[in-house]
């Protein structure tokens, strides 16, 4: 298998039904609030940027990178989305990515989809926003301050999201809290370094080319063709590179193996494009690339559609 089906994506079986329902309710409320508030953060000509950024994050999550201890990690993307488009738009982007991963690629369970949206969307975005904003106020607007704040926001978003997952596992009875928390915190502290470096590199590029985009929570200037083109090329390029992703187990899968609750994972009730491999294509590398391109286009279309409809409804 080329890609891990876990990541920070919880499969069905890891959480109890009660915990899953509670986080479904919390996520629906958060997404509903984001739909109401996003128009204040997003200008009319920033709508396409939501689609481009969603596609790039989806593709980035396919490309696992090896880390210490025989495990792997991948981009979550909450920090870069929050920095560029503000928290409400970022929550909608993460919701589109996580939902389509579960519905089409069977990456993360359907019963626990609310928990996965809450973890990577609500927690990841909230931590990123307050960390980045706080450090920018303290450090200033210099290039190094922007990069340092971006790295810290990305690293902390991974670490705190992992801790929330650990608590969910403990409350559900899947793993004792004294094992789940140190295991998840330890491995994701390392994975978070990769997230921070990717985020910092993205901010360095934008600082040099479109510094006006790096203003969290404000209505930035139009994204322009450069960001569109680079974003789509980046998503396509990552999809092409996805067969090179590390086959090592990702953070949550590694913790589940080490602590004996991997067997709780349930198989999906249906399969469309499982494990990011397009059915019917004999060459597995090509099947993975095609799955990545298809997924990136679907995610981009969903995010663009949501943003466009919200902007249109606000103008009526």
C-alpha positions in Angstrom: 0.0 0.0 0.0 1.4 3.4 -1.0 -0.5 5.6 1.4 -1.5 5.2 5.0 -5.3 5.4 5.5 -5.0 7.0 8.9 -3.0 10.2 9.5 -5.0 12.3 11.9 -8.1 10.7 10.4 -9.9 8.5 13.0 -11.5 5.3 11.5 -14.8 4.0 12.7 -14.4 1.8 15.7 -11.9 3.9 17.5 -14.5 6.1 19.2 -17.7 5.2 21.0 -21.0 6.1 19.5 -21.8 8.6 22.2 -18.5 10.4 21.7 -19.0 10.4 17.9 -22.5 11.9 18.2 -21.3 14.6 20.5 -18.6 15.7 18.2 -21.0 15.6 15.2 -23.2 18.1 17.0 -20.3 20.3 17.9 -18.9 20.2 14.3 -22.3 21.0 12.7 -22.7 24.0 15.0 -19.2 25.2 14.2 -19.6 24.8 10.5 -22.9 26.5 10.6 -21.4 29.5 12.4 -18.5 29.6 9.9 -21.0 29.7 7.0 -22.6 32.8 8.6 -19.4 34.5 9.4 -17.2 33.8 6.4 -18.6 36.7 4.3 -16.9 39.1 6.7 -13.5 37.6 6.1 -13.7 36.8 2.4 -13.8 39.3 -0.4 -15.6 38.5 -3.7 -12.4 38.0 -5.6 -10.9 35.8 -2.9 -13.6 33.1 -3.5 -11.5 31.2 -6.0 -8.5 31.1 -3.6 -10.6 28.9 -1.3 -10.8 26.3 -4.0 -7.2 26.5 -4.9 -6.0 26.3 -1.3 -8.4 23.4 -0.6 -7.0 21.5 -3.6 -3.4 22.1 -2.4 -4.2 21.0 1.1 -5.9 17.8 -0.1 -2.9 17.0 -2.3 -0.5 17.8 0.5 -2.2 15.4 2.8 -1.6 12.6 0.3 2.2 13.0 0.4 3.4 11.3 3.6 7.0 12.0 4.7 9.1 9.7 6.8 9.9 10.7 10.4 11.9 9.0 13.2 10.9 5.7 14.6 9.5 4.1 11.5 6.5 6.2 11.2 5.4 9.1 8.9 3.5 12.3 8.8 1.8 14.6 6.3 0.6 18.2 6.0 -2.7 19.0 7.9 -2.9 22.5 6.4 -5.0 24.2 9.0 -2.4 26.8 9.8 -1.7 28.0 6.2 -5.4 28.1 5.4 -6.0 30.2 8.5 -3.1 32.6 7.9 -4.2 33.3 4.3 -8.0 33.4 4.6 -8.9 33.8 8.2 -10.4 31.2 10.6 -14.0 30.9 9.2 -12.9 30.3 5.7 -10.2 27.9 6.9 -12.7 25.9 8.9 -14.8 25.5 5.7 -11.8 24.5 3.7 -10.8 21.8 6.2 -14.4 20.6 6.4 -14.4 20.1 2.6 -11.1 18.3 2.6 -11.9 16.0 5.5 -15.5 15.2 4.4 -14.5 14.3 0.8 -11.6 12.2 2.1 -14.1 10.2 4.1 -17.0 10.1 1.6 -15.0 9.3 -1.5 -11.6 7.9 -0.4 -12.7 6.1 2.7 -10.0 8.0 4.7 -11.6 8.3 8.1 -14.9 6.8 9.2 -18.4 8.2 8.6 -19.6 7.8 12.1 -16.5 9.7 13.4 -16.5 12.3 10.6 -17.8 14.9 13.0 -14.8 14.2 15.3 -12.4 14.4 12.4 -13.8 17.7 11.3 -13.7 19.0 14.8 -10.1 17.9 15.3 -8.5 19.1 12.1 -11.0 22.0 11.4 -12.1 23.5 14.7 -9.1 22.7 16.9 -6.5 23.0 14.2 -7.8 26.3 12.9 -8.5 27.8 16.4 -5.0 27.0 17.6 -3.4 28.3 14.4 -5.3 31.5 14.5 -4.6 32.5 18.1 -1.0 31.3 18.0 -0.2 33.2 14.8 -2.1 36.4 15.8 -0.5 36.5 19.3 3.1 36.0 18.0 2.6 38.5 15.2 1.6 41.1 17.8 4.6 40.3 20.0 7.3 39.8 17.2 6.2 42.4 14.7 5.8 42.3 10.9 9.3 41.5 9.8 9.9 38.5 7.6 11.5 36.4 10.3 8.6 37.2 12.6 6.0 36.0 10.0 7.9 32.8 9.4 8.5 32.1 13.1 4.8 32.7 13.9 3.7 30.5 11.0 6.0 27.7 12.1 4.8 27.9 15.7 1.1 28.0 14.7 1.6 25.0 12.4 3.5 22.9 15.0 1.1 23.7 17.8 -1.9 23.0 15.7 -0.6 19.4 15.1 0.3 18.9 18.7 -2.9 20.1 20.3 -5.0 18.3 17.7 -3.1 15.1 18.6 -3.9 15.7 22.3 -7.6 16.1 21.5 -7.6 12.8 19.5 -5.9 11.2 22.5 -8.6 12.4 24.9 -11.3 11.2 22.5 -9.7 7.7 22.4 -9.4 7.7 26.2 -13.0 8.8 26.8 -14.2 6.1 24.3 -12.2 3.5 26.2 -10.0 2.6 23.2 -6.8 3.4 25.0 -5.9 4.4 28.6 -5.3 8.2 29.0 -1.9 7.6 30.5 -0.8 5.8 27.3 -2.8 7.7 24.7 -1.6 11.2 25.6 2.1 10.7 25.8 2.1 8.4 22.7 0.1 10.8 20.5 1.9 13.9 21.9 5.4 12.4 21.4 5.1 11.2 17.8 3.2 14.3 16.7 5.7 16.6 18.2 8.1 15.3 15.6 5.4 15.3 12.8 4.6 18.9 13.7 8.1 19.9 12.7 7.4 18.8 9.2 4.1 20.7 9.2 5.9 23.8 10.5 8.6 23.7 7.8 6.1 23.3 5.0 4.0 26.2 6.4 7.1 28.3 6.8 8.3 27.6 3.2 4.8 28.5 1.9 4.9 31.8 3.8 8.4 32.6 2.6 7.3 32.3 -1.0 4.2 34.4 -0.5 6.1 37.0 1.5 8.4 37.4 -1.5 5.6 37.4 -4.1 2.3 38.5 -2.5 3.0 39.8 0.9 -0.5 41.4 1.0 -2.1 37.9 1.3 -0.5 37.3 4.7 -3.0 39.2 6.8 -5.1 36.9 8.9 -8.7 37.7 9.3 -8.7 40.7 7.0 -10.0 41.0 3.4 -6.8 40.8 1.4 -6.2 42.1 -2.1 -7.3 39.9 -5.0 -5.4 36.7 -5.2 -4.3 37.3 -8.7 -3.3 34.8 -11.4 0.1 34.0 -9.9 -1.4 32.5 -6.8 -4.0 30.7 -8.8 -1.5 29.2 -11.2 1.1 28.3 -8.5 -1.6 26.8 -6.2 -3.0 24.6 -8.9 0.4 23.6 -10.2 1.4 22.8 -6.6 -1.7 20.6 -6.1 -1.1 18.8 -9.4 2.6 18.4 -8.7 2.0 16.9 -5.3 -0.6 14.5 -6.9 2.1 13.3 -9.4 4.6 12.8 -6.5 2.1 11.0 -4.3 3.3 7.5 -5.3 6.5 8.4 -3.6 4.8 8.9 -0.3 6.2 7.0 2.7 4.6 3.6 3.3 5.4 3.8 7.1 2.4 4.0 9.4 1.3 7.5 10.2 1.1 8.9 13.7 -2.3 7.6 14.8 -1.9 4.2 13.1 1.5 3.8 14.8 0.1 4.7 18.2 -2.8 2.2 17.6 -0.3 -0.5 16.7 1.9 0.2 19.7 -0.9 0.3 22.2 -3.0 -2.6 20.8 -6.2 -1.0 19.7 -5.6 -1.1 15.9 -7.9 -4.1 15.8 -10.9 -1.8 16.7 -10.8 -0.1 13.3 -13.8 -1.1 11.2 -13.8 -1.5 7.5 -15.8 1.0 5.5 -19.4 0.1 4.6 -18.6 0.9 0.9 -15.6 1.6 -1.3 -15.4 4.3 -4.1 -11.7 5.1 -4.3 -10.2 3.4 -1.3 -6.7 4.2 -0.1 -6.4 6.9 -2.9 -6.0 4.2 -5.6 -8.4 4.6 -8.5 -10.1 1.2 -9.2 -9.7 -0.3 -12.7 -6.2 1.1 -13.3 -3.6 -1.7 -13.3 -0.6 0.6 -12.7 -0.8 1.4 -9.0 1.3 4.6 -9.3 -0.9 5.9 -12.1 -4.0 4.9 -10.1 -2.7 7.0 -7.2 -1.9 10.0 -9.3 -5.3 9.9 -11.0 -7.1 9.5 -7.6 -5.1 12.6 -6.3 -6.0 14.7 -9.3 -9.7 13.7 -9.1 -9.8 14.4 -5.4 -8.1 17.8 -5.7 -10.6 18.8 -8.4 -13.6 17.7 -6.3 -12.3 19.4 -3.2 -11.5 22.6 -5.1 -15.0 22.6 -6.6 -16.7 22.0 -3.3 -14.8 24.8 -1.5 -15.3 27.2 -4.4 -19.0 26.4 -4.6 -19.5 27.0 -0.9 -17.6 30.3 -0.9 -19.4 31.4 -4.1 -22.9 30.6 -2.8 -22.2 32.3 0.5 -21.0 35.5 -1.2 -23.9 35.4 -3.6 -26.5 34.9 -0.8 -25.0 37.8 1.2 -25.4 40.1 -1.8 -29.1 39.3 -2.3 
